[in-house]
Amino acid sequence: MPDATLCASYQAYGLWAKCRPDKAFTPHPAVVRHA
């Protein structure tokens, strides 16, 4: 699985901190700025 998929999963769990806030991976920039 690509990191992009894992990043989306982490975002849902709020553990996206492990995944760098990248617009290329995150379709929702608003969610990335959550933390």
Chimera marker file (.cmm) of the C-alpha trace (Angstrom):
<marker_set name="trace">
<marker id="1" x="0.000" y="0.000" z="0.000" r="1" g="1" b="0" radius="0.5"/>
<marker id="2" x="1.277" y="3.488" z="-0.843" r="1" g="1" b="0" radius="0.5"/>
<marker id="3" x="2.019" y="5.949" z="1.937" r="1" g="1" b="0" radius="0.5"/>
<marker id="4" x="-0.858" y="8.050" z="0.648" r="1" g="1" b="0" radius="0.5"/>
<marker id="5" x="-3.305" y="5.331" z="1.678" r="1" g="1" b="0" radius="0.5"/>
<marker id="6" x="-1.726" y="4.970" z="5.098" r="1" g="1" b="0" radius="0.5"/>
<marker id="7" x="-1.768" y="8.723" z="5.569" r="1" g="1" b="0" radius="0.5"/>
<marker id="8" x="-5.519" y="8.776" z="4.952" r="1" g="1" b="0" radius="0.5"/>
<marker id="9" x="-6.015" y="6.003" z="7.499" r="1" g="1" b="0" radius="0.5"/>
<marker id="10" x="-3.887" y="7.787" z="10.096" r="1" g="1" b="0" radius="0.5"/>
<marker id="11" x="-5.843" y="10.986" z="9.486" r="1" g="1" b="0" radius="0.5"/>
<marker id="12" x="-9.066" y="9.210" z="10.381" r="1" g="1" b="0" radius="0.5"/>
<marker id="13" x="-7.483" y="7.972" z="13.602" r="1" g="1" b="0" radius="0.5"/>
<marker id="14" x="-5.933" y="11.339" z="14.325" r="1" g="1" b="0" radius="0.5"/>
<marker id="15" x="-2.496" y="9.740" z="14.134" r="1" g="1" b="0" radius="0.5"/>
<marker id="16" x="-1.679" y="11.480" z="10.883" r="1" g="1" b="0" radius="0.5"/>
<marker id="17" x="1.155" y="13.089" z="12.831" r="1" g="1" b="0" radius="0.5"/>
<marker id="18" x="3.248" y="10.172" z="11.575" r="1" g="1" b="0" radius="0.5"/>
<marker id="19" x="2.398" y="11.234" z="8.045" r="1" g="1" b="0" radius="0.5"/>
<marker id="20" x="3.769" y="14.597" z="7.002" r="1" g="1" b="0" radius="0.5"/>
<marker id="21" x="1.054" y="17.116" z="6.034" r="1" g="1" b="0" radius="0.5"/>
<marker id="22" x="1.520" y="16.962" z="2.274" r="1" g="1" b="0" radius="0.5"/>
<marker id="23" x="-1.067" y="18.353" z="-0.119" r="1" g="1" b="0" radius="0.5"/>
<marker id="24" x="-0.039" y="15.598" z="-2.525" r="1" g="1" b="0" radius="0.5"/>
<marker id="25" x="-1.155" y="12.969" z="-0.001" r="1" g="1" b="0" radius="0.5"/>
<marker id="26" x="-3.927" y="14.859" z="1.786" r="1" g="1" b="0" radius="0.5"/>
<marker id="27" x="-6.998" y="15.646" z="-0.326" r="1" g="1" b="0" radius="0.5"/>
<marker id="28" x="-8.306" y="17.819" z="2.525" r="1" g="1" b="0" radius="0.5"/>
<marker id="29" x="-5.840" y="20.606" z="3.393" r="1" g="1" b="0" radius="0.5"/>
<marker id="30" x="-8.242" y="21.787" z="6.109" r="1" g="1" b="0" radius="0.5"/>
<marker id="31" x="-7.861" y="18.470" z="7.930" r="1" g="1" b="0" radius="0.5"/>
<marker id="32" x="-4.087" y="18.669" z="7.678" r="1" g="1" b="0" radius="0.5"/>
<marker id="33" x="-4.107" y="21.969" z="9.538" r="1" g="1" b="0" radius="0.5"/>
<marker id="34" x="-6.199" y="20.352" z="12.288" r="1" g="1" b="0" radius="0.5"/>
<marker id="35" x="-3.090" y="19.711" z="14.380" r="1" g="1" b="0" radius="0.5"/>
<link id1="1" id2="2" r="1" g="1" b="0" radius="0.2"/>
<link id1="2" id2="3" r="1" g="1" b="0" radius="0.2"/>
<link id1="3" id2="4" r="1" g="1" b="0" radius="0.2"/>
<link id1="4" id2="5" r="1" g="1" b="0" radius="0.2"/>
<link id1="5" id2="6" r="1" g="1" b="0" radius="0.2"/>
<link id1="6" id2="7" r="1" g="1" b="0" radius="0.2"/>
<link id1="7" id2="8" r="1" g="1" b="0" radius="0.2"/>
<link id1="8" id2="9" r="1" g="1" b="0" radius="0.2"/>
<link id1="9" id2="10" r="1" g="1" b="0" radius="0.2"/>
<link id1="10" id2="11" r="1" g="1" b="0" radius="0.2"/>
<link id1="11" id2="12" r="1" g="1" b="0" radius="0.2"/>
<link id1="12" id2="13" r="1" g="1" b="0" radius="0.2"/>
<link id1="13" id2="14" r="1" g="1" b="0" radius="0.2"/>
<link id1="14" id2="15" r="1" g="1" b="0" radius="0.2"/>
<link id1="15" id2="16" r="1" g="1" b="0" radius="0.2"/>
<link id1="16" id2="17" r="1" g="1" b="0" radius="0.2"/>
<link id1="17" id2="18" r="1" g="1" b="0" radius="0.2"/>
<link id1="18" id2="19" r="1" g="1" b="0" radius="0.2"/>
<link id1="19" id2="20" r="1" g="1" b="0" radius="0.2"/>
<link id1="20" id2="21" r="1" g="1" b="0" radius="0.2"/>
<link id1="21" id2="22" r="1" g="1" b="0" radius="0.2"/>
<link id1="22" id2="23" r="1" g="1" b="0" radius="0.2"/>
<link id1="23" id2="24" r="1" g="1" b="0" radius="0.2"/>
<link id1="24" id2="25" r="1" g="1" b="0" radius="0.2"/>
<link id1="25" id2="26" r="1" g="1" b="0" radius="0.2"/>
<link id1="26" id2="27" r="1" g="1" b="0" radius="0.2"/>
<link id1="27" id2="28" r="1" g="1" b="0" radius="0.2"/>
<link id1="28" id2="29" r="1" g="1" b="0" radius="0.2"/>
<link id1="29" id2="30" r="1" g="1" b="0" radius="0.2"/>
<link id1="30" id2="31" r="1" g="1" b="0" radius="0.2"/>
<link id1="31" id2="32" r="1" g="1" b="0" radius="0.2"/>
<link id1="32" id2="33" r="1" g="1" b="0" radius="0.2"/>
<link id1="33" id2="34" r="1" g="1" b="0" radius="0.2"/>
<link id1="34" id2="35" r="1" g="1" b="0" radius="0.2"/>
</marker_set>
